[in-house]
């Protein structure tokens, strides 16, 4: 059966947009939004603390690292949540930076490249990330307190983070260890995957996902304040 050239050109046109103007627009929005978010935080004047510091230097640095994990008092209630968060964030990094087609995409955009991880590692990482996202949503919905304080931002951020995983799995048609050709057999599926990633990228600075840029600064500020007051790490 002959191919529909018009439909094929339409799919390639969508892919060309996703690889070109759509990607640049998403990066511009991401960079501008991140700068705006950082400026909105840094523009607040620093509060003068006249109290005598009880810890400085290495103690503050140690408190910063210590407060990345819940205190012993709360282990029973929070260990599973914390472990899940660390696991799926690590899996997300493996998926983004360890998959051969993703590395090729970064290389085309920046010229930087590195060896890809084995395909089975990517598959495990996708499974861990999806399980972690679903588990986090179930906990949010199951607990009355988190359900009560959750808003549109929380659910939109979850959906926009999950969507690239689902569209990416739909776009896979070659073995996981192989780099994909520049002109794919499924241009529409790849275009939708890229657009879902670009939507996530554009959303990042404006919702709660902005913690991707602020997490270490905010943790360091909190730990510094605790350490100054002499709180135990």
Backbone as numpy.savetxt, mean C-alpha at the origin, in Angstrom:
# Nx Ny Nz CAx CAy CAz Cx Cy Cz
-12.81 -17.65 -36.66 -13.66 -16.47 -36.66 -12.77 -15.22 -36.66
-12.96 -14.29 -37.59 -12.08 -13.12 -37.67 -12.24 -12.23 -36.46
-11.15 -11.57 -36.09 -11.17 -10.68 -34.95 -11.90 -9.38 -35.30
-12.52 -8.81 -34.26 -13.15 -7.51 -34.40 -12.07 -6.44 -34.21
-11.61 -5.87 -35.35 -10.50 -4.92 -35.28 -10.87 -3.68 -34.49
-12.12 -3.23 -34.60 -12.54 -2.05 -33.88 -12.48 -2.26 -32.38
-12.99 -3.44 -31.94 -12.95 -3.74 -30.51 -11.52 -3.89 -30.03
-10.68 -4.54 -30.86 -9.28 -4.72 -30.47 -8.56 -3.38 -30.36
-8.82 -2.48 -31.32 -8.21 -1.16 -31.26 -8.69 -0.39 -30.04
-9.98 -0.59 -29.69 -10.50 0.07 -28.51 -9.82 -0.40 -27.24
-9.56 -1.73 -27.17 -8.89 -2.27 -26.00 -7.45 -1.77 -25.93
-6.77 -1.72 -27.07 -5.41 -1.20 -27.08 -5.39 0.28 -26.77
-6.44 1.02 -27.22 -6.51 2.44 -26.89 -6.63 2.65 -25.39
-7.43 1.82 -24.71 -7.56 1.91 -23.26 -6.24 1.57 -22.58
-5.53 0.56 -23.09 -4.24 0.19 -22.53 -3.22 1.30 -22.74
-3.22 1.90 -23.92 -2.31 3.02 -24.19 -2.57 4.17 -23.23
-3.85 4.44 -22.95 -4.17 5.50 -22.00 -3.67 5.14 -20.61
-3.90 3.87 -20.21 -3.47 3.45 -18.88 -1.95 3.48 -18.74
-1.24 3.16 -19.80 0.22 3.17 -19.76 0.80 4.57 -19.91
0.03 5.50 -20.45 0.53 6.83 -20.72 -0.11 7.91 -19.87
-1.10 8.62 -20.42 -1.71 9.75 -19.68 -2.28 9.36 -18.32
-2.94 8.20 -18.24 -3.52 7.79 -16.97 -2.47 7.60 -15.90
-1.34 6.98 -16.27 -0.27 6.74 -15.31 0.36 8.05 -14.86
0.64 8.94 -15.80 1.24 10.22 -15.45 0.31 11.05 -14.58
-0.98 11.04 -14.91 -1.96 11.79 -14.11 -2.01 11.25 -12.68
-2.00 9.94 -12.55 -2.04 9.34 -11.22 -0.79 9.72 -10.41
0.38 9.70 -11.04 1.60 10.05 -10.34 1.61 11.53 -9.95
1.11 12.38 -10.83 1.06 13.81 -10.51 0.13 14.06 -9.32
-1.05 13.43 -9.34 -1.98 13.57 -8.22 -1.36 13.02 -6.94
-0.68 11.88 -7.05 -0.05 11.28 -5.88 1.03 12.20 -5.30
1.91 12.71 -6.14 2.98 13.56 -5.65 2.45 14.87 -5.10
1.51 15.50 -5.82 0.94 16.76 -5.34 0.18 16.55 -4.04
-0.61 15.46 -3.97 -1.36 15.18 -2.76 -0.47 14.86 -1.58
0.62 14.12 -1.82 1.55 13.80 -0.74 2.23 15.05 -0.22
2.66 15.93 -1.12 3.28 17.19 -0.69 2.28 18.04 0.10
1.04 18.09 -0.37 0.01 18.85 0.35 -0.24 18.26 1.73
-0.29 16.93 1.82 -0.55 16.29 3.11 0.61 16.53 4.07
1.84 16.43 3.59 2.99 16.68 4.44 3.04 18.14 4.89
2.73 19.04 3.96 2.72 20.47 4.31 1.64 20.76 5.35
0.49 20.11 5.21 -0.60 20.34 6.17 -0.22 19.87 7.56
0.68 18.88 7.65 1.14 18.40 8.97 2.25 19.30 9.50
3.21 19.65 8.63 4.38 20.39 9.07 4.09 21.87 9.33
3.01 22.40 8.81 2.74 23.83 8.97 2.28 24.18 10.38
1.83 23.16 11.13 1.42 23.45 12.50 2.65 23.78 13.34
2.60 24.85 14.12 3.77 25.21 14.94 4.02 24.15 16.01
5.29 23.91 16.27 5.67 22.93 17.29 5.30 23.45 18.67
4.71 22.58 19.47 4.37 22.96 20.84 5.62 22.92 21.72
5.78 23.96 22.51 6.94 24.04 23.40 6.64 23.23 24.66
7.50 22.26 24.92 7.36 21.43 26.12 8.41 21.88 27.12
7.99 22.55 28.18 8.93 23.09 29.16 9.36 22.06 30.19
8.78 20.88 30.14 9.14 19.87 31.13 10.56 19.35 30.88
11.14 18.82 31.90 12.49 18.27 31.80 12.44 16.89 31.16
13.16 16.66 30.06 13.10 15.34 29.41 13.72 14.27 30.28
13.06 13.12 30.34 13.56 11.99 31.13 14.35 10.99 30.29
14.30 11.19 28.96 15.06 10.31 28.06 15.35 11.07 26.78
16.50 10.82 26.20 16.88 11.46 24.94 17.69 10.46 24.11
18.01 10.86 22.92 18.94 10.11 22.09 18.52 8.69 21.81
19.36 7.72 22.23 19.12 6.31 21.94 17.85 5.81 22.59
17.48 6.37 23.73 16.26 5.93 24.39 15.04 6.27 23.54
15.07 7.44 22.91 13.97 7.83 22.02 13.93 6.91 20.80
15.11 6.62 20.22 15.16 5.73 19.07 14.66 4.33 19.44
15.05 3.85 20.62 14.58 2.55 21.06 13.09 2.53 21.28
12.54 3.61 21.82 11.10 3.69 22.02 10.36 3.70 20.70
10.94 4.34 19.69 10.32 4.38 18.36 10.16 2.98 17.80
11.21 2.16 17.92 11.14 0.79 17.42 10.23 -0.06 18.29
10.28 0.14 19.60 9.48 -0.67 20.51 7.99 -0.46 20.30
7.61 0.76 19.98 6.18 1.06 19.84 5.62 0.64 18.49
6.43 0.03 17.65 5.90 -0.55 16.41 5.12 -1.83 16.70
5.30 -2.38 17.86 4.60 -3.62 18.24 3.80 -3.35 19.51
2.61 -3.94 19.67 1.78 -3.65 20.84 2.47 -4.00 22.15
2.10 -3.28 23.19 2.64 -3.57 24.51 2.14 -4.92 25.00
2.90 -5.51 25.93 2.57 -6.84 26.45 1.17 -6.88 27.04
0.75 -5.78 27.63 -0.57 -5.72 28.26 -1.70 -6.02 27.28
-1.48 -5.64 26.02 -2.54 -5.77 25.02 -2.31 -6.93 24.04
-1.34 -7.79 24.33 -1.00 -8.85 23.38 -2.19 -9.75 23.07
-2.93 -10.14 24.09 -4.02 -11.09 23.87 -5.06 -10.49 22.90
-5.31 -9.21 23.00 -6.35 -8.57 22.19 -5.85 -8.14 20.81
-4.55 -7.89 20.68 -4.07 -7.25 19.45 -3.02 -8.03 18.67
-2.49 -9.13 19.23 -1.41 -9.83 18.55 -1.82 -10.32 17.17
-3.00 -10.92 17.06 -3.46 -11.44 15.77 -3.61 -10.32 14.75
-4.16 -9.20 15.19 -4.34 -8.06 14.28 -3.01 -7.50 13.83
-2.08 -7.35 14.77 -0.77 -6.81 14.43 0.00 -7.75 13.51
-0.02 -9.05 13.81 0.66 -10.02 12.95 0.06 -10.02 11.56
-1.26 -9.93 11.46 -1.93 -9.89 10.16 -1.51 -8.65 9.38
-1.45 -7.50 10.06 -1.08 -6.26 9.39 0.35 -6.34 8.85
1.28 -6.83 9.69 2.67 -6.96 9.24 2.76 -7.94 8.07
2.02 -9.05 8.15 2.11 -10.10 7.13 1.60 -9.60 5.78
0.43 -8.95 5.76 -0.10 -8.57 4.45 0.62 -7.35 3.88
1.18 -6.49 4.73 1.99 -5.39 4.20 3.28 -5.93 3.59
3.89 -6.90 4.24 5.09 -7.53 3.67 4.75 -8.24 2.37
3.61 -8.95 2.34 3.19 -9.62 1.11 2.93 -8.62 0.00
2.37 -7.47 0.34 2.14 -6.43 -0.66 3.45 -5.96 -1.28
4.49 -5.79 -0.45 5.79 -5.39 -0.97 6.37 -6.46 -1.89
6.20 -7.73 -1.52 6.69 -8.83 -2.38 5.98 -8.83 -3.72
4.67 -8.64 -3.70 3.89 -8.62 -4.95 4.31 -7.45 -5.82
4.47 -6.29 -5.22 4.77 -5.09 -5.99 6.18 -5.09 -6.57
7.15 -5.55 -5.76 8.54 -5.42 -6.17 9.22 -6.75 -6.53
8.51 -7.88 -6.40 9.14 -9.16 -6.69 8.62 -9.89 -7.89
7.52 -9.43 -8.50 6.90 -10.11 -9.63 7.53 -9.63 -10.93
7.91 -10.56 -11.80 8.65 -10.22 -13.02 7.97 -9.14 -13.87
6.66 -9.22 -14.16 6.03 -8.15 -14.94 6.05 -6.80 -14.24
5.94 -6.78 -12.92 6.00 -5.52 -12.19 7.39 -4.91 -12.28
8.42 -5.75 -12.17 9.79 -5.26 -12.29 10.04 -4.70 -13.69
9.51 -5.39 -14.71 9.65 -4.89 -16.08 8.93 -3.56 -16.25
7.77 -3.41 -15.62 7.02 -2.16 -15.67 7.83 -1.02 -15.04
8.43 -1.27 -13.87 9.25 -0.27 -13.20 10.48 0.05 -14.03
11.07 -0.98 -14.65 12.26 -0.76 -15.47 11.95 0.12 -16.67
10.79 -0.08 -17.29 10.42 0.76 -18.43 10.20 2.20 -18.01
9.71 2.41 -16.78 9.40 3.76 -16.32 10.62 4.48 -15.75
11.53 3.72 -15.10 12.63 4.37 -14.38 14.02 3.91 -14.83
14.10 2.78 -15.54 15.40 2.23 -15.89 15.99 1.34 -14.81
15.32 1.21 -13.67 15.81 0.37 -12.57 15.22 -1.03 -12.67
16.05 -2.03 -12.42 15.59 -3.41 -12.49 16.39 -4.27 -11.52
15.84 -5.40 -11.14 16.48 -6.33 -10.23 15.90 -7.72 -10.50
16.54 -8.77 -10.01 16.02 -10.13 -10.27 14.65 -10.35 -9.64
13.80 -11.06 -10.36 12.46 -11.36 -9.85 12.50 -12.54 -8.91
11.54 -12.61 -8.01 11.39 -13.75 -7.12 10.74 -14.91 -7.87
10.91 -16.13 -7.42 10.24 -17.26 -8.07 8.73 -17.08 -8.09
8.09 -17.63 -9.10 6.66 -17.46 -9.25 5.86 -17.96 -8.08
6.30 -19.06 -7.45 5.54 -19.60 -6.32 5.56 -18.65 -5.13
6.66 -17.88 -4.99 6.72 -16.89 -3.90 5.68 -15.79 -4.14
5.57 -15.37 -5.40 4.56 -14.38 -5.74 3.16 -14.92 -5.45
2.90 -16.18 -5.82 1.59 -16.76 -5.57 1.25 -16.82 -4.10
2.23 -17.21 -3.28 2.00 -17.24 -1.83 1.75 -15.84 -1.29
2.50 -14.86 -1.79 2.35 -13.48 -1.32 0.96 -12.94 -1.65
0.46 -13.24 -2.85 -0.89 -12.80 -3.21 -1.92 -13.42 -2.28
-1.76 -14.72 -2.00 -2.70 -15.39 -1.11 -2.66 -14.79 0.30
-1.47 -14.51 0.81 -1.33 -13.91 2.14 -1.95 -12.52 2.17
-1.69 -11.73 1.13 -2.22 -10.37 1.10 -3.75 -10.37 1.04
-4.32 -11.20 0.19 -5.78 -11.24 0.07 -6.41 -11.76 1.36
-5.82 -12.80 1.94 -6.34 -13.32 3.22 -6.27 -12.24 4.29
-5.14 -11.52 4.34 -4.98 -10.48 5.34 -5.98 -9.36 5.18
-6.25 -8.95 3.95 -7.22 -7.89 3.70 -8.63 -8.32 4.09
-8.99 -9.55 3.72 -10.32 -10.06 4.06 -10.46 -10.22 5.57
-9.41 -10.73 6.22 -9.43 -10.89 7.68 -9.60 -9.54 8.37
-8.86 -8.52 7.89 -8.97 -7.19 8.48 -10.39 -6.63 8.33
-11.00 -6.86 7.18 -12.37 -6.37 6.96 -13.35 -7.11 7.87
-13.19 -8.42 8.01 -14.08 -9.20 8.87 -14.00 -8.73 10.32
-12.77 -8.47 10.80 -12.59 -7.98 12.17 -13.24 -6.61 12.33
-13.09 -5.75 11.34 -13.69 -4.42 11.40 -15.20 -4.51 11.49
-15.78 -5.42 10.73 -17.24 -5.56 10.72 -17.76 -6.31 11.93
-16.94 -7.20 12.48 -17.41 -8.05 13.58 -17.39 -7.34 14.93
-16.46 -6.41 15.11 -16.33 -5.75 16.40 -17.18 -4.48 16.43
-18.06 -4.34 17.42 -18.96 -3.17 17.46 -18.23 -1.84 17.48
-17.10 -1.77 18.19 -16.39 -0.49 18.31 -15.79 -0.07 16.98
-15.04 -0.98 16.33 -14.43 -0.64 15.05 -15.49 -0.40 13.97
-16.58 -1.15 14.05 -17.66 -0.93 13.08 -18.28 0.45 13.27
-18.40 0.89 14.52 -19.03 2.18 14.80 -18.15 3.35 14.35
-16.83 3.20 14.47 -15.94 4.31 14.13 -15.46 4.26 12.68
-15.87 3.25 11.94 -15.46 3.13 10.54 -16.37 3.98 9.66
-15.75 4.63 8.69 -16.51 5.47 7.77 -16.22 5.11 6.33
-16.67 5.97 5.42 -16.49 5.73 3.99 -15.01 5.61 3.65
-14.19 6.43 4.28 -12.75 6.40 4.01 -12.18 5.01 4.27
-12.55 4.39 5.38 -12.02 3.07 5.72 -12.39 2.03 4.68
-13.65 2.01 4.29 -14.11 0.99 3.34 -13.61 1.28 1.92
-13.55 2.56 1.56 -13.02 2.91 0.24 -11.54 2.55 0.14
-10.79 2.81 1.20 -9.36 2.47 1.21 -9.16 0.96 1.09
-10.01 0.20 1.82 -9.91 -1.26 1.73 -10.23 -1.74 0.32
-11.28 -1.21 -0.28 -11.69 -1.65 -1.61 -10.65 -1.28 -2.66
-10.09 -0.07 -2.57 -9.11 0.36 -3.57 -7.79 -0.38 -3.40
-7.48 -0.86 -2.20 -6.28 -1.67 -2.00 -6.48 -3.09 -2.52
-7.67 -3.61 -2.36 -7.96 -4.99 -2.78 -8.14 -5.10 -4.29
-8.69 -4.07 -4.91 -9.03 -4.14 -6.33 -7.85 -4.48 -7.23
-6.65 -3.88 -7.07 -5.54 -4.25 -7.94 -5.15 -5.73 -7.84
-5.32 -6.33 -6.67 -5.04 -7.77 -6.55 -6.00 -8.58 -7.42
-7.28 -8.24 -7.36 -8.28 -9.00 -8.10 -8.11 -8.79 -9.61
-7.91 -7.54 -10.03 -7.74 -7.28 -11.47 -6.41 -7.84 -11.97
-5.40 -7.86 -11.09 -4.11 -8.43 -11.50 -4.20 -9.92 -11.73
-4.92 -10.62 -10.86 -5.08 -12.05 -11.06 -5.86 -12.34 -12.34
-6.81 -11.46 -12.67 -7.58 -11.65 -13.90 -6.74 -11.40 -15.14
-5.66 -10.61 -15.00 -4.83 -10.26 -16.16 -3.72 -11.27 -16.42
-3.50 -12.21 -15.50 -2.42 -13.19 -15.67 -2.81 -14.25 -16.69
-1.94 -14.48 -17.66 -2.21 -15.52 -18.66 -0.94 -16.27 -19.04
0.21 -15.92 -18.47 1.45 -16.64 -18.69 1.96 -17.17 -17.36
2.91 -18.12 -17.38 3.49 -18.59 -16.11 4.05 -17.44 -15.29
4.01 -17.59 -13.97 4.35 -16.49 -13.08 5.81 -16.07 -13.15
6.68 -16.94 -13.66 8.10 -16.61 -13.72 8.48 -15.86 -14.99
7.55 -15.68 -15.92 7.89 -15.10 -17.23 7.56 -13.62 -17.28
8.46 -12.81 -17.87 8.11 -11.40 -18.13 7.07 -11.34 -19.25
6.14 -10.43 -19.12 5.06 -10.35 -20.10 5.47 -9.47 -21.28
4.98 -9.77 -22.47 5.33 -8.96 -23.63 4.71 -7.57 -23.54
5.29 -6.62 -24.27 4.78 -5.25 -24.27 3.36 -5.19 -24.82
3.07 -6.00 -25.83 1.71 -6.09 -26.38 1.10 -7.39 -25.88
0.21 -7.34 -24.89 -0.31 -8.57 -24.28 -1.44 -9.17 -25.09
-1.74 -10.42 -24.79 -2.88 -11.09 -25.43 -4.20 -10.59 -24.87
-4.18 -10.03 -23.66 -5.40 -9.54 -23.03 -5.23 -8.06 -22.66
-5.24 -7.19 -23.65 -5.00 -5.77 -23.37 -6.04 -5.14 -22.46
-7.31 -5.54 -22.61 -8.36 -4.95 -21.78 -8.16 -5.30 -20.31
-7.84 -6.56 -20.03 -7.62 -6.98 -18.64 -6.43 -6.26 -18.03
-5.36 -6.11 -18.81 -4.18 -5.41 -18.30 -4.48 -3.93 -18.09
-5.26 -3.33 -19.00 -5.63 -1.92 -18.86 -6.43 -1.69 -17.58
-7.38 -2.57 -17.31 -8.19 -2.44 -16.10 -7.33 -2.59 -14.85
-6.37 -3.52 -14.91 -5.45 -3.70 -13.78 -4.64 -2.44 -13.54
-4.09 -1.87 -14.59 -3.30 -0.64 -14.46 -4.16 0.51 -13.94
-5.37 0.64 -14.45 -6.25 1.72 -14.02 -6.63 1.56 -12.55
-6.81 0.31 -12.09 -7.13 0.10 -10.67 -5.94 0.51 -9.80
-4.73 0.21 -10.25 -3.54 0.65 -9.52 -3.42 2.16 -9.52
-3.70 2.80 -10.66 -3.62 4.25 -10.75 -4.67 4.93 -9.88
-5.85 4.32 -9.78 -6.88 4.85 -8.90 -6.42 4.79 -7.44
-5.80 3.68 -7.06 -5.25 3.55 -5.71 -4.16 4.59 -5.47
-3.28 4.78 -6.45 -2.19 5.73 -6.32 -2.71 7.15 -6.13
-3.73 7.51 -6.89 -4.30 8.85 -6.77 -5.03 9.05 -5.44
-5.59 7.98 -4.88 -6.33 8.07 -3.63 -5.42 8.13 -2.41
-4.22 7.56 -2.54 -3.33 7.38 -1.39 -3.15 8.61 -0.51
-2.86 9.79 -1.05 -2.56 10.92 -0.16 -3.78 11.49 0.57
-4.99 11.17 0.12 -6.16 11.89 0.61 -6.98 11.11 1.64
-6.78 9.81 1.73 -7.51 9.01 2.70 -6.58 8.54 3.80
-7.04 7.55 4.54 -6.23 7.02 5.64 -5.03 6.23 5.15
-5.00 5.92 3.86 -3.83 5.25 3.30 -2.61 6.16 3.26
-2.81 7.44 3.58 -1.67 8.37 3.64 -0.67 7.95 4.70
-1.06 7.03 5.59 -0.10 6.55 6.59 1.10 5.89 5.93
0.98 5.53 4.65 2.13 4.96 3.94 3.30 5.93 3.93
3.00 7.23 3.89 4.06 8.24 3.89 4.32 8.81 5.27
3.36 8.65 6.19 3.45 9.31 7.48 3.72 8.37 8.65
3.66 7.04 8.41 3.67 6.11 9.53 4.92 6.23 10.39
6.11 6.32 9.77 7.32 6.34 10.58 7.50 7.68 11.29
7.10 8.76 10.61 7.19 10.08 11.25 6.24 10.17 12.43
5.01 9.68 12.27 4.04 9.75 13.36 4.43 8.83 14.52
4.93 7.63 14.18 5.38 6.71 15.23 6.55 7.32 16.00
7.47 7.94 15.27 8.64 8.55 15.92 8.22 9.70 16.83
7.26 10.52 16.39 6.79 11.63 17.21 6.11 11.13 18.48
5.27 10.10 18.34 4.59 9.54 19.50 5.59 8.92 20.47
6.52 8.12 19.94 7.51 7.47 20.79 8.41 8.49 21.47
8.76 9.56 20.75 9.60 10.60 21.34 8.90 11.27 22.52
7.59 11.51 22.33 6.83 12.12 23.43 6.75 11.19 24.62
6.51 9.89 24.38 6.46 8.92 25.47 7.81 8.81 26.18
8.89 8.74 25.37 10.21 8.58 25.96 10.59 9.82 26.79
10.22 10.98 26.31 10.51 12.22 27.04 9.85 12.21 28.42
8.65 11.62 28.47 7.91 11.56 29.74 8.36 10.41 30.62
9.26 9.55 30.06 9.77 8.44 30.86 8.92 7.20 30.80
7.99 7.11 29.81 7.15 5.93 29.70 7.99 4.72 29.34
7.65 3.57 29.87 8.39 2.34 29.57 8.16 1.94 28.14
9.21 1.46 27.45 9.09 1.05 26.06 8.37 -0.27 25.97
